[in-house]
Amino acid sequence: MEDIRDSLKNILVQTKKKSDFLEKFKSFFSPQERKHIDRVRIYKDRVVFYLDSPLLRYKLNLKRGEILREMRKEGFNFSGIIFKV
């Protein structure tokens, strides 16, 4: 019974982290940039943003370091950010 309780607790903690991130990620991007983000995925210690515009991918790649610093200030300890079209 303890194993199930611990497993459920871990799942709830991970889900809370993801939902917190999805709420806060909006502050990292401008409203125009948010329109082009199709979905977000957390994979291991990286966050992957799926975009619908190659031009936006280029612009966000230039701002990658700044976005990562802002995420770390908010308490998200990702090792990297990936932008995919």
Summary of the structure (lengths in Angstrom):
residues: 85
radius of gyration: 14.7
end to end distance: 44.1
largest distance: 51.7
contacts: 198
relative contact order: 0.15
helix: 60%
strand: 21%
